[in-house]
Amino acid sequence: MTAADKVISIARGELGYREKGSGSGLDSKTANAGSGNWTKYARDLDAVSGFYNGPKNGYAWCDVFVDWCFVQAFGAETAKKLLCQPDRSAGAGCTYSLAYYSQHGQFHRSGPQPGDQIFFGSVGSSSHTGLVTEVSGGKVHTVEGNTSDGVFERSYALGAGNIAGYGRPDWSIVGDVSDPDTGSSVTAAEADPYADKPGGQSGSGCTVELPELYSGSVGEAVKAAQLLLIGRGCSCGPDGADGEFGPNTKNAVLRFQRDRGLESDGVIGVNTWTSLLTGDN
């Protein structure tokens, strides 16, 4: 069994799980179903010290679901390496997860493979994510969390306009693995009632708008931009990705903008964000 197969098996074992209206019944697939964004996935990752930059239960959870599957398969430290995420990451947000893959040169616009993390929306503002399980018949097949308020399978035409691209883990980190006991127990009664309706991503709500950043800005968006700048060869000074937009970071932005033929204003706006995320001019 490949490492990708293991993650896919775990994801399929969660099919039929319904998000909860509150913090009770989190371990049951169907109890306390609601639209409160409460899940066992966020609970479990919130319990891993330093995995995210703060508690995530009660927030949109499609990316949390993917991360949880990787942690279940390989443990937190290896999962972070596969997902290209640092400690205390903003990786519960789709846009930031995409940025982490991009920083490591592991984001692809086409050619999906089983085990990839699929991103929807746009590169600069990803709105939803899931796990690629199969590519066949001119379609990419997925398991996704936070779709129709649960975990369900989806499929999309290859090249569909709503697909931003794919983050690809470096599977050489783990190699082949033993076969886990994670078979799906989903019955017909647990089938998604919205699966055959238009707009298969109903209930995603994972959009993260990338703000304009400039001298004096602070926070996770600054840290994500600094990580991307460093990954593009533009040092942000001795403090690295500290989440503070100081003089060293401004110089890094100016250097990046000059190298890419962008307006050299030292401000990270939409054009600079796009170039940082994709590597394109």
Beta strands, then each sheet from edge to edge (+ up, - down):
strand 1: 107-108
strand 2: 117-122
strand 3: 125-136
strand 4: 139-147
strand 5: 150-157
strand 6: 163-167
sheet 1: 1+ 6- 2+ 3- 4+ 5-
end
